[in-house]
Structures are given as structure tokens and as C-alpha cells.
Amino acid sequence: MALKKSQKSLKRWSKQKWRTASGKKSSETGEVYAPAATIKKLKSTAKGKKKLAAANKKKRAATKKGKQHAKHGLHKGKKR
């Protein structure tokens, strides 16, 4: 039986290694979770480091307000 488009997307998503930039738990650091490849790519440039820092700032602010999810824009426009 063939998988539906949404099932394929979930399968691809779950195979990725998701982590924070520091490698610690988000509950300890307040950082965003992202695929390891994305974090590596962002950390390699100054512009990427700024984008990651801004996303972490938004995540920490949302967490402080008691929200589980934050609209930080790190994954915006990505095909998954």
C-alpha cells in the first residue's frame, strides 16, 4: 500500500535528527529545536547565527508567557 503525501512527509520529518544548537534540552536552555543539518548551516555564517539568536529570543519569550509553541520564523517557507 502506497503512503499518502502527508504520511511521506511525516516519515521524512521523523527520520531527521532534531536538536537544539547547544545540544542540551530546550527546557533547560530555551532554545528552538531544528534539524541538525539546519543548525549546522545556520551556525556556519554570521547571518545564520543572528537568525538563530533571534529565533531563540522569540522562543524564550513565548515560553516565559507559558506558551508551548513559538512562531520564531526559523522554519518559515521550508519544504518538508
Distance bins in CASP14 RR format, pairs under 12 A and 6 or more apart:
PFRMAT RR
TARGET T0000
AUTHOR 0000-0000-0000
RMODE 2
METHOD distances of the structure
MODEL  1
1 7 0 0 0 0 0 1 0 0 0 0 0
2 8 0 0 0 0 1 0 0 0 0 0 0
3 9 0 0 0 0 1 0 0 0 0 0 0
3 10 0 0 0 0 1 0 0 0 0 0 0
3 11 1 0 0 1 0 0 0 0 0 0 0
3 12 0 0 0 0 0 1 0 0 0 0 0
4 10 0 0 0 0 1 0 0 0 0 0 0
4 11 0 0 0 0 0 1 0 0 0 0 0
5 11 0 0 0 0 0 1 0 0 0 0 0
5 12 0 0 0 0 0 1 0 0 0 0 0
5 80 0 0 0 0 0 1 0 0 0 0 0
6 12 0 0 0 0 0 1 0 0 0 0 0
6 13 0 0 0 0 0 1 0 0 0 0 0
6 80 0 0 0 0 0 1 0 0 0 0 0
7 13 0 0 0 0 0 1 0 0 0 0 0
7 14 0 0 0 0 0 1 0 0 0 0 0
8 14 0 0 0 0 0 1 0 0 0 0 0
8 15 0 0 0 0 0 1 0 0 0 0 0
8 80 0 0 0 0 0 1 0 0 0 0 0
9 15 0 0 0 0 0 1 0 0 0 0 0
9 16 0 0 0 0 0 1 0 0 0 0 0
9 78 0 0 0 0 0 1 0 0 0 0 0
9 79 0 0 0 0 1 0 0 0 0 0 0
9 80 1 0 1 0 0 0 0 0 0 0 0
10 16 0 0 0 0 0 1 0 0 0 0 0
10 80 0 0 0 0 1 0 0 0 0 0 0
11 80 0 0 0 0 0 1 0 0 0 0 0
12 35 0 0 0 0 0 1 0 0 0 0 0
12 78 0 0 0 0 0 1 0 0 0 0 0
12 79 0 0 0 0 0 1 0 0 0 0 0
12 80 1 0 0 1 0 0 0 0 0 0 0
13 33 0 0 0 0 0 1 0 0 0 0 0
13 34 0 0 0 0 0 1 0 0 0 0 0
13 35 0 0 0 0 1 0 0 0 0 0 0
13 75 0 0 0 0 0 1 0 0 0 0 0
13 78 0 0 0 0 0 1 0 0 0 0 0
13 79 0 0 0 0 0 1 0 0 0 0 0
13 80 1 0 1 0 0 0 0 0 0 0 0
14 35 0 0 0 0 0 1 0 0 0 0 0
14 80 0 0 0 0 0 1 0 0 0 0 0
15 35 0 0 0 0 1 0 0 0 0 0 0
15 36 0 0 0 0 0 1 0 0 0 0 0
15 37 0 0 0 0 0 1 0 0 0 0 0
15 80 0 0 0 0 0 1 0 0 0 0 0
16 33 0 0 0 0 0 1 0 0 0 0 0
16 34 0 0 0 0 1 0 0 0 0 0 0
16 35 1 0 1 0 0 0 0 0 0 0 0
16 36 1 0 0 1 0 0 0 0 0 0 0
16 37 1 0 0 1 0 0 0 0 0 0 0
16 38 0 0 0 0 1 0 0 0 0 0 0
16 39 0 0 0 0 0 1 0 0 0 0 0
16 75 0 0 0 0 0 1 0 0 0 0 0
16 78 0 0 0 0 0 1 0 0 0 0 0
16 80 0 0 0 0 1 0 0 0 0 0 0
17 23 0 0 0 0 0 1 0 0 0 0 0
17 33 0 0 0 0 0 1 0 0 0 0 0
17 34 0 0 0 0 0 1 0 0 0 0 0
17 35 1 0 0 1 0 0 0 0 0 0 0
17 36 1 0 1 0 0 0 0 0 0 0 0
17 37 0 0 0 0 1 0 0 0 0 0 0
17 38 0 0 0 0 0 1 0 0 0 0 0
17 39 0 0 0 0 1 0 0 0 0 0 0
17 40 0 0 0 0 0 1 0 0 0 0 0
18 25 0 0 0 0 0 1 0 0 0 0 0
18 26 0 0 0 0 0 1 0 0 0 0 0
18 31 0 0 0 0 0 1 0 0 0 0 0
18 32 0 0 0 0 0 1 0 0 0 0 0
18 33 1 0 1 0 0 0 0 0 0 0 0
18 34 1 0 0 1 0 0 0 0 0 0 0
18 35 1 0 1 0 0 0 0 0 0 0 0
18 36 1 0 0 1 0 0 0 0 0 0 0
18 37 0 0 0 0 0 1 0 0 0 0 0
18 38 0 0 0 0 1 0 0 0 0 0 0
18 39 0 0 0 0 1 0 0 0 0 0 0
18 75 0 0 0 0 0 1 0 0 0 0 0
19 25 0 0 0 0 1 0 0 0 0 0 0
19 26 0 0 0 0 1 0 0 0 0 0 0
19 29 0 0 0 0 0 1 0 0 0 0 0
19 31 0 0 0 0 1 0 0 0 0 0 0
19 32 0 0 0 0 0 1 0 0 0 0 0
19 33 1 0 0 1 0 0 0 0 0 0 0
19 34 1 0 0 1 0 0 0 0 0 0 0
19 35 0 0 0 0 1 0 0 0 0 0 0
19 36 1 0 1 0 0 0 0 0 0 0 0
19 37 0 0 0 0 0 1 0 0 0 0 0
19 38 0 0 0 0 1 0 0 0 0 0 0
19 39 1 0 0 1 0 0 0 0 0 0 0
19 40 0 0 0 0 0 1 0 0 0 0 0
19 43 0 0 0 0 0 1 0 0 0 0 0
20 26 1 0 1 0 0 0 0 0 0 0 0
20 27 0 0 0 0 1 0 0 0 0 0 0
20 28 0 0 0 0 1 0 0 0 0 0 0
20 29 1 0 0 1 0 0 0 0 0 0 0
20 30 1 0 0 1 0 0 0 0 0 0 0
20 31 1 1 0 0 0 0 0 0 0 0 0
20 32 1 0 0 1 0 0 0 0 0 0 0
20 33 1 0 1 0 0 0 0 0 0 0 0
20 34 1 0 0 1 0 0 0 0 0 0 0
20 35 0 0 0 0 0 1 0 0 0 0 0
20 36 0 0 0 0 0 1 0 0 0 0 0
20 38 0 0 0 0 0 1 0 0 0 0 0
20 39 1 0 0 1 0 0 0 0 0 0 0
20 42 0 0 0 0 0 1 0 0 0 0 0
20 43 0 0 0 0 0 1 0 0 0 0 0
20 52 0 0 0 0 0 1 0 0 0 0 0
20 55 0 0 0 0 0 1 0 0 0 0 0
20 56 0 0 0 0 1 0 0 0 0 0 0
20 59 0 0 0 0 1 0 0 0 0 0 0
20 60 0 0 0 0 0 1 0 0 0 0 0
20 74 0 0 0 0 0 1 0 0 0 0 0
21 29 0 0 0 0 1 0 0 0 0 0 0
21 30 0 0 0 0 0 1 0 0 0 0 0
21 31 1 0 1 0 0 0 0 0 0 0 0
21 32 1 0 0 1 0 0 0 0 0 0 0
21 33 0 0 0 0 1 0 0 0 0 0 0
21 34 1 0 0 1 0 0 0 0 0 0 0
21 35 0 0 0 0 0 1 0 0 0 0 0
21 36 0 0 0 0 1 0 0 0 0 0 0
21 38 0 0 0 0 1 0 0 0 0 0 0
21 39 1 0 1 0 0 0 0 0 0 0 0
21 40 0 0 0 0 1 0 0 0 0 0 0
21 41 0 0 0 0 0 1 0 0 0 0 0
21 42 1 0 0 1 0 0 0 0 0 0 0
21 43 1 0 0 1 0 0 0 0 0 0 0
21 44 0 0 0 0 0 1 0 0 0 0 0
21 48 0 0 0 0 0 1 0 0 0 0 0
21 49 0 0 0 0 1 0 0 0 0 0 0
21 51 0 0 0 0 0 1 0 0 0 0 0
21 52 1 0 1 0 0 0 0 0 0 0 0
21 53 0 0 0 0 1 0 0 0 0 0 0
21 55 0 0 0 0 1 0 0 0 0 0 0
21 56 1 0 0 1 0 0 0 0 0 0 0
21 59 0 0 0 0 0 1 0 0 0 0 0
21 74 0 0 0 0 0 1 0 0 0 0 0
22 28 0 0 0 0 1 0 0 0 0 0 0
22 29 1 0 1 0 0 0 0 0 0 0 0
22 30 0 0 0 0 1 0 0 0 0 0 0
22 31 1 0 0 1 0 0 0 0 0 0 0
22 32 0 0 0 0 0 1 0 0 0 0 0
22 33 0 0 0 0 0 1 0 0 0 0 0
22 34 0 0 0 0 0 1 0 0 0 0 0
22 39 0 0 0 0 1 0 0 0 0 0 0
22 43 0 0 0 0 0 1 0 0 0 0 0
22 52 0 0 0 0 0 1 0 0 0 0 0
22 56 0 0 0 0 1 0 0 0 0 0 0
23 29 0 0 0 0 1 0 0 0 0 0 0
23 30 0 0 0 0 0 1 0 0 0 0 0
23 31 0 0 0 0 1 0 0 0 0 0 0
23 32 0 0 0 0 0 1 0 0 0 0 0
23 33 0 0 0 0 1 0 0 0 0 0 0
23 34 0 0 0 0 0 1 0 0 0 0 0
23 36 0 0 0 0 1 0 0 0 0 0 0
23 39 0 0 0 0 1 0 0 0 0 0 0
23 40 0 0 0 0 0 1 0 0 0 0 0
23 43 0 0 0 0 0 1 0 0 0 0 0
24 30 0 0 0 0 1 0 0 0 0 0 0
24 31 1 0 0 1 0 0 0 0 0 0 0
24 33 0 0 0 0 0 1 0 0 0 0 0
25 31 0 0 0 0 1 0 0 0 0 0 0
25 33 0 0 0 0 1 0 0 0 0 0 0
26 32 1 0 0 1 0 0 0 0 0 0 0
26 33 1 0 1 0 0 0 0 0 0 0 0
26 34 0 0 0 0 0 1 0 0 0 0 0
26 55 0 0 0 0 0 1 0 0 0 0 0
26 56 0 0 0 0 1 0 0 0 0 0 0
26 59 1 0 0 1 0 0 0 0 0 0 0
26 60 0 0 0 0 1 0 0 0 0 0 0
26 62 0 0 0 0 0 1 0 0 0 0 0
26 63 0 0 0 0 1 0 0 0 0 0 0
26 68 0 0 0 0 0 1 0 0 0 0 0
26 69 0 0 0 0 0 1 0 0 0 0 0
26 70 0 0 0 0 0 1 0 0 0 0 0
26 72 0 0 0 0 0 1 0 0 0 0 0
27 33 0 0 0 0 0 1 0 0 0 0 0
27 59 0 0 0 0 0 1 0 0 0 0 0
27 60 0 0 0 0 0 1 0 0 0 0 0
27 63 0 0 0 0 1 0 0 0 0 0 0
27 68 0 0 0 0 0 1 0 0 0 0 0
28 60 0 0 0 0 0 1 0 0 0 0 0
28 63 0 0 0 0 0 1 0 0 0 0 0
29 56 0 0 0 0 1 0 0 0 0 0 0
29 59 0 0 0 0 1 0 0 0 0 0 0
29 60 0 0 0 0 1 0 0 0 0 0 0
29 63 0 0 0 0 0 1 0 0 0 0 0
30 55 0 0 0 0 0 1 0 0 0 0 0
30 56 1 0 0 1 0 0 0 0 0 0 0
30 57 0 0 0 0 1 0 0 0 0 0 0
30 58 0 0 0 0 0 1 0 0 0 0 0
30 59 1 0 1 0 0 0 0 0 0 0 0
30 60 1 0 1 0 0 0 0 0 0 0 0
30 61 0 0 0 0 0 1 0 0 0 0 0
30 62 0 0 0 0 1 0 0 0 0 0 0
30 63 1 0 1 0 0 0 0 0 0 0 0
30 64 0 0 0 0 1 0 0 0 0 0 0
30 70 0 0 0 0 1 0 0 0 0 0 0
30 72 0 0 0 0 0 1 0 0 0 0 0
31 39 0 0 0 0 1 0 0 0 0 0 0
31 42 0 0 0 0 0 1 0 0 0 0 0
31 52 0 0 0 0 1 0 0 0 0 0 0
31 53 0 0 0 0 1 0 0 0 0 0 0
31 55 0 0 0 0 1 0 0 0 0 0 0
31 56 1 0 1 0 0 0 0 0 0 0 0
31 57 0 0 0 0 0 1 0 0 0 0 0
31 58 0 0 0 0 0 1 0 0 0 0 0
31 59 1 0 0 1 0 0 0 0 0 0 0
31 60 0 0 0 0 1 0 0 0 0 0 0
31 63 0 0 0 0 0 1 0 0 0 0 0
31 70 0 0 0 0 0 1 0 0 0 0 0
31 72 0 0 0 0 0 1 0 0 0 0 0
31 74 0 0 0 0 0 1 0 0 0 0 0
32 38 0 0 0 0 1 0 0 0 0 0 0
32 39 0 0 0 0 1 0 0 0 0 0 0
32 42 0 0 0 0 0 1 0 0 0 0 0
32 51 0 0 0 0 0 1 0 0 0 0 0
32 52 1 0 0 1 0 0 0 0 0 0 0
32 53 0 0 0 0 0 1 0 0 0 0 0
32 54 0 0 0 0 0 1 0 0 0 0 0
32 55 1 0 1 0 0 0 0 0 0 0 0
32 56 1 0 1 0 0 0 0 0 0 0 0
32 57 0 0 0 0 1 0 0 0 0 0 0
32 58 0 0 0 0 1 0 0 0 0 0 0
32 59 1 0 1 0 0 0 0 0 0 0 0
32 60 0 0 0 0 1 0 0 0 0 0 0
32 61 0 0 0 0 0 1 0 0 0 0 0
32 62 0 0 0 0 0 1 0 0 0 0 0
32 63 0 0 0 0 0 1 0 0 0 0 0
32 69 0 0 0 0 0 1 0 0 0 0 0
32 70 1 0 0 1 0 0 0 0 0 0 0
32 71 0 0 0 0 0 1 0 0 0 0 0
32 72 1 0 1 0 0 0 0 0 0 0 0
32 73 0 0 0 0 1 0 0 0 0 0 0
32 74 1 0 1 0 0 0 0 0 0 0 0
32 75 0 0 0 0 1 0 0 0 0 0 0
33 39 0 0 0 0 1 0 0 0 0 0 0
33 52 0 0 0 0 0 1 0 0 0 0 0
33 55 0 0 0 0 0 1 0 0 0 0 0
33 56 0 0 0 0 0 1 0 0 0 0 0
33 59 0 0 0 0 1 0 0 0 0 0 0
33 68 0 0 0 0 0 1 0 0 0 0 0
33 69 0 0 0 0 0 1 0 0 0 0 0
33 70 0 0 0 0 0 1 0 0 0 0 0
33 72 0 0 0 0 0 1 0 0 0 0 0
33 74 0 0 0 0 1 0 0 0 0 0 0
33 75 0 0 0 0 1 0 0 0 0 0 0
34 40 0 0 0 0 1 0 0 0 0 0 0
34 41 0 0 0 0 1 0 0 0 0 0 0
34 42 1 0 0 1 0 0 0 0 0 0 0
34 43 0 0 0 0 0 1 0 0 0 0 0
34 48 0 0 0 0 0 1 0 0 0 0 0
34 51 0 0 0 0 0 1 0 0 0 0 0
34 52 0 0 0 0 1 0 0 0 0 0 0
34 55 0 0 0 0 1 0 0 0 0 0 0
34 56 0 0 0 0 0 1 0 0 0 0 0
34 59 0 0 0 0 0 1 0 0 0 0 0
34 72 0 0 0 0 1 0 0 0 0 0 0
34 73 0 0 0 0 0 1 0 0 0 0 0
34 74 1 0 0 1 0 0 0 0 0 0 0
34 75 1 0 0 1 0 0 0 0 0 0 0
34 78 0 0 0 0 1 0 0 0 0 0 0
34 80 0 0 0 0 0 1 0 0 0 0 0
35 41 0 0 0 0 1 0 0 0 0 0 0
35 42 0 0 0 0 0 1 0 0 0 0 0
35 74 0 0 0 0 0 1 0 0 0 0 0
35 75 0 0 0 0 1 0 0 0 0 0 0
35 78 0 0 0 0 1 0 0 0 0 0 0
35 80 0 0 0 0 1 0 0 0 0 0 0
36 42 0 0 0 0 0 1 0 0 0 0 0
36 43 0 0 0 0 0 1 0 0 0 0 0
37 43 0 0 0 0 0 1 0 0 0 0 0
37 44 0 0 0 0 0 1 0 0 0 0 0
37 78 0 0 0 0 0 1 0 0 0 0 0
38 44 0 0 0 0 0 1 0 0 0 0 0
38 48 0 0 0 0 0 1 0 0 0 0 0
38 51 0 0 0 0 0 1 0 0 0 0 0
38 52 0 0 0 0 1 0 0 0 0 0 0
38 55 0 0 0 0 0 1 0 0 0 0 0
38 73 0 0 0 0 0 1 0 0 0 0 0
38 74 1 0 0 1 0 0 0 0 0 0 0
38 75 0 0 0 0 1 0 0 0 0 0 0
38 78 0 0 0 0 1 0 0 0 0 0 0
38 80 0 0 0 0 0 1 0 0 0 0 0
39 48 0 0 0 0 1 0 0 0 0 0 0
39 49 0 0 0 0 0 1 0 0 0 0 0
39 51 0 0 0 0 0 1 0 0 0 0 0
39 52 1 0 0 1 0 0 0 0 0 0 0
39 55 0 0 0 0 0 1 0 0 0 0 0
39 56 0 0 0 0 0 1 0 0 0 0 0
39 74 0 0 0 0 1 0 0 0 0 0 0
39 75 0 0 0 0 0 1 0 0 0 0 0
40 48 0 0 0 0 0 1 0 0 0 0 0
40 49 0 0 0 0 0 1 0 0 0 0 0
40 52 0 0 0 0 0 1 0 0 0 0 0
41 47 0 0 0 0 0 1 0 0 0 0 0
41 48 1 0 0 1 0 0 0 0 0 0 0
41 49 0 0 0 0 0 1 0 0 0 0 0
41 51 0 0 0 0 0 1 0 0 0 0 0
41 52 0 0 0 0 1 0 0 0 0 0 0
41 74 0 0 0 0 0 1 0 0 0 0 0
41 78 0 0 0 0 0 1 0 0 0 0 0
42 48 1 0 1 0 0 0 0 0 0 0 0
42 49 1 0 0 1 0 0 0 0 0 0 0
42 50 0 0 0 0 1 0 0 0 0 0 0
42 51 1 0 0 1 0 0 0 0 0 0 0
42 52 1 0 1 0 0 0 0 0 0 0 0
42 53 0 0 0 0 1 0 0 0 0 0 0
42 54 0 0 0 0 0 1 0 0 0 0 0
42 55 0 0 0 0 1 0 0 0 0 0 0
42 56 0 0 0 0 0 1 0 0 0 0 0
42 74 0 0 0 0 1 0 0 0 0 0 0
42 75 0 0 0 0 0 1 0 0 0 0 0
43 49 1 0 0 1 0 0 0 0 0 0 0
43 50 0 0 0 0 0 1 0 0 0 0 0
43 51 0 0 0 0 0 1 0 0 0 0 0
43 52 1 0 0 1 0 0 0 0 0 0 0
43 53 0 0 0 0 0 1 0 0 0 0 0
44 51 0 0 0 0 0 1 0 0 0 0 0
44 52 0 0 0 0 0 1 0 0 0 0 0
45 51 0 0 0 0 1 0 0 0 0 0 0
45 52 0 0 0 0 0 1 0 0 0 0 0
46 52 0 0 0 0 0 1 0 0 0 0 0
46 53 0 0 0 0 0 1 0 0 0 0 0
47 53 0 0 0 0 0 1 0 0 0 0 0
47 54 0 0 0 0 0 1 0 0 0 0 0
48 54 0 0 0 0 1 0 0 0 0 0 0
48 55 0 0 0 0 1 0 0 0 0 0 0
48 56 0 0 0 0 0 1 0 0 0 0 0
48 74 0 0 0 0 1 0 0 0 0 0 0
49 55 0 0 0 0 0 1 0 0 0 0 0
49 56 0 0 0 0 0 1 0 0 0 0 0
50 56 0 0 0 0 0 1 0 0 0 0 0
50 57 0 0 0 0 0 1 0 0 0 0 0
50 74 0 0 0 0 0 1 0 0 0 0 0
51 57 0 0 0 0 0 1 0 0 0 0 0
51 58 0 0 0 0 0 1 0 0 0 0 0
51 72 0 0 0 0 1 0 0 0 0 0 0
51 73 0 0 0 0 1 0 0 0 0 0 0
51 74 1 0 0 1 0 0 0 0 0 0 0
51 75 0 0 0 0 0 1 0 0 0 0 0
51 76 0 0 0 0 0 1 0 0 0 0 0
52 58 0 0 0 0 0 1 0 0 0 0 0
52 59 0 0 0 0 0 1 0 0 0 0 0
52 72 0 0 0 0 1 0 0 0 0 0 0
52 73 0 0 0 0 0 1 0 0 0 0 0
52 74 1 0 0 1 0 0 0 0 0 0 0
53 59 0 0 0 0 0 1 0 0 0 0 0
53 60 0 0 0 0 0 1 0 0 0 0 0
53 72 0 0 0 0 0 1 0 0 0 0 0
53 74 0 0 0 0 0 1 0 0 0 0 0
54 60 0 0 0 0 0 1 0 0 0 0 0
54 61 0 0 0 0 0 1 0 0 0 0 0
54 70 0 0 0 0 0 1 0 0 0 0 0
54 71 0 0 0 0 0 1 0 0 0 0 0
54 72 1 0 0 1 0 0 0 0 0 0 0
54 73 0 0 0 0 1 0 0 0 0 0 0
54 74 0 0 0 0 1 0 0 0 0 0 0
55 61 0 0 0 0 0 1 0 0 0 0 0
55 62 0 0 0 0 0 1 0 0 0 0 0
55 70 0 0 0 0 1 0 0 0 0 0 0
55 71 0 0 0 0 1 0 0 0 0 0 0
55 72 1 1 0 0 0 0 0 0 0 0 0
55 73 1 0 0 1 0 0 0 0 0 0 0
55 74 1 0 1 0 0 0 0 0 0 0 0
55 75 0 0 0 0 1 0 0 0 0 0 0
55 76 0 0 0 0 0 1 0 0 0 0 0
56 62 0 0 0 0 0 1 0 0 0 0 0
56 63 0 0 0 0 0 1 0 0 0 0 0
56 70 0 0 0 0 1 0 0 0 0 0 0
56 72 1 0 0 1 0 0 0 0 0 0 0
56 73 0 0 0 0 0 1 0 0 0 0 0
56 74 0 0 0 0 1 0 0 0 0 0 0
57 63 0 0 0 0 0 1 0 0 0 0 0
57 64 0 0 0 0 0 1 0 0 0 0 0
57 70 0 0 0 0 1 0 0 0 0 0 0
57 72 0 0 0 0 1 0 0 0 0 0 0
57 73 0 0 0 0 0 1 0 0 0 0 0
57 74 0 0 0 0 0 1 0 0 0 0 0
58 64 0 0 0 0 0 1 0 0 0 0 0
58 65 0 0 0 0 0 1 0 0 0 0 0
58 67 0 0 0 0 0 1 0 0 0 0 0
58 69 0 0 0 0 0 1 0 0 0 0 0
58 70 1 0 1 0 0 0 0 0 0 0 0
58 71 1 0 0 1 0 0 0 0 0 0 0
58 72 1 0 1 0 0 0 0 0 0 0 0
58 73 1 0 0 1 0 0 0 0 0 0 0
58 74 0 0 0 0 1 0 0 0 0 0 0
58 76 0 0 0 0 0 1 0 0 0 0 0
59 65 0 0 0 0 0 1 0 0 0 0 0
59 66 0 0 0 0 0 1 0 0 0 0 0
59 67 0 0 0 0 1 0 0 0 0 0 0
59 68 0 0 0 0 0 1 0 0 0 0 0
59 69 0 0 0 0 1 0 0 0 0 0 0
59 70 1 0 1 0 0 0 0 0 0 0 0
59 71 0 0 0 0 1 0 0 0 0 0 0
59 72 1 0 1 0 0 0 0 0 0 0 0
59 73 0 0 0 0 0 1 0 0 0 0 0
59 74 0 0 0 0 1 0 0 0 0 0 0
59 75 0 0 0 0 0 1 0 0 0 0 0
60 66 0 0 0 0 0 1 0 0 0 0 0
60 67 0 0 0 0 0 1 0 0 0 0 0
60 70 0 0 0 0 1 0 0 0 0 0 0
60 72 0 0 0 0 1 0 0 0 0 0 0
61 67 0 0 0 0 1 0 0 0 0 0 0
61 70 1 0 0 1 0 0 0 0 0 0 0
61 71 0 0 0 0 0 1 0 0 0 0 0
61 72 0 0 0 0 1 0 0 0 0 0 0
62 68 0 0 0 0 1 0 0 0 0 0 0
62 69 1 0 0 1 0 0 0 0 0 0 0
62 70 1 1 0 0 0 0 0 0 0 0 0
62 71 1 0 0 1 0 0 0 0 0 0 0
62 72 1 0 0 1 0 0 0 0 0 0 0
62 73 0 0 0 0 0 1 0 0 0 0 0
63 69 0 0 0 0 1 0 0 0 0 0 0
63 70 1 0 0 1 0 0 0 0 0 0 0
63 72 0 0 0 0 0 1 0 0 0 0 0
64 70 0 0 0 0 0 1 0 0 0 0 0
69 75 0 0 0 0 0 1 0 0 0 0 0
END
